[in-house]
Amino acid sequence: MRKLPLHPGARGLEDDCAILEIGSETLILTHDSMAEGTHWLPDADPYDIAWKLVASNLSDLASKGAEPIGVLLSHALGRGDDRFVEGLHAILAKYDVPLLGGDTIKADGPRTLGLTAIGRASHIPVPARSWARIGDNVYVTGTLGRAMLGFEGDPAHLEAYNRPVPRLSEGQALALHVGAMMDISDGLLLDAFRMATASEVTLSIDSSKVPVAAPQRRSECLRWGDDYELLFTLPSEVSPPVNCTRIGSVESQGFAPLMLDGNPIVNAEGLGYQH
Amino acid sequence: MRKLPLHPGARGLEDDCAILEIGSETLILTHDSMAEGTHWLPDADPYDIAWKLVASNLSDLASKGAEPIGVLLSHALGRGDDRFVEGLHAILAKYDVPLLGGDTIKADGPRTLGLTAIGRASHIPVPARSWARIGDNVYVTGTLGRAMLGFEGDPAHLEAYNRPVPRLSEGQALALHVGAMMDISDGLLLDAFRMATASEVTLSIDSSKVPVAAPQRRSECLRWGDDYELLFTLPSEVSPPVNCTRIGSVESQGFAPLMLDGNPIVNAEGLGYQH
């Protein structure tokens, strides 16, 4: 795909969103697709499928500090469409994001759904995953592993798995201050590895500082995806303007992109959800 | 879907594109999806699938007189991906449309692909399908039925079916002058019916004037989709600035939205490709 004619705002397809300057405004564009069997089980509640489809895209906008403008939906007709629309209505209303358009088609077999979300940058320059600077502190919002427990059926965390919260207000509050920012939909360690690689630095993370929902399964909580929290760096003199936890620091590029409790992690295998 | 929170630019989901005013610019947004089995046969050349996916979206932009800015692709991995990227490269290069981003996922079974295209309005107000005015003339670009013959295997028309040409330059040249405009991807008669209904007028069409690729099968040519030509209306004093054919006129709303050779067509059933 990288050999295709790319828009400069595509950032080489290395980032989660595209940046589009239109007159004096800067738009943020993202598209996430989800497939039955890959992203949800056949017996999932269509309400939750709609919610997660929108939330995952809004989370990408959040990682850029963007305010959502609207979404376009690609919908394949099927079982539970009324329930799907109900979930869609709920999350669009909750985050005050209108539907701009899209397409509804007939399709055979397991369904693939897609959503394009469009937002307006709240701060220029737009945060990138490649802007972690040596000496910055590394932070994460929220508590990790909640989606994992919800997926396993823990009633206290079902909501975290089925109806994740995009960190839109946090992203907007942070955009002015961050170095690097990204959402950690694929797991903290994998996404930290990617941030370090893109920034050409080493991220040193103290796993004991990461807030986790299941302390006895800390390692899994750091690798499980679907939490949709924000990972970001701030210069050491800046106090974070949102609720978050400092989990490490940015060091000069060393032997490995990631140092976890002092141990070098040299490749991304086994760090998170690769897809 | 119409009960969802809609953006004012969604035009009530009655149009092919959404209109988004950003500062002093006006953007046009559209999303078309295509599914294996519904929109292409399993043995189709992936090059052509990519071409048609992009062309159908660019055709929607053409119907608004928009200049393309870029596209976001939703791609499910599968057979012939290299060939798909080859076709994608060809059409993006041909129309000078860069890739902005998108998502690539794993999916089981028949694949669904989607594309979001973004363009810039070349003229304000942006043409709508609802602006046919009494006394206007009705025009169509090109020759209809070529995609039908190509689908049937006629070597002279394979290209028309597999690699349709979005009427971008025609759309831009027309945007300043038209009344109503839309592309006729679902067949001339069905789309004319929709234009008449949206405009609250009657479109009177003389079928003998419509340029068709198979005169002995005129009726089919008027109903077959996939030609991606433009249907539009112009005030009677305006000469069309593009190659096209006058096929009828706009009359006050009568008994039926469509008059075909003097016969009223009261409902859309059997007029074209409903999906």
Interface residues (C-beta under 8 A of the other chain):
Chain A: M1 K3 L4 P5 L6 H7 P8 G9 A10 L13 C17 A18 L20 I22 G23 S24 E25 L27 L29 T30 H31 D32 S33 M34 A35 E36 G37 T38 H39 I69 G70 L72 L73 S74 H75 A76 V85 L88 H89 L92 A93 D96 V97 P98 L99 L100 G101 G102 D103 T104 I105 K106 A107 D108 G109 P110 R111 T112 G114 T116 I118 R120 H275
Chain B: M1 K3 L4 P5 L6 H7 P8 G9 A10 L13 C17 A18 L20 I22 G23 S24 E25 L27 L29 T30 H31 D32 S33 M34 A35 E36 G37 T38 H39 I69 G70 L72 L73 S74 H75 A76 V85 L88 H89 L92 A93 D96 V97 P98 L99 L100 G101 G102 D103 T104 I105 K106 A107 D108 G109 P110 R111 T112 G114 T116 I118 R120 H275
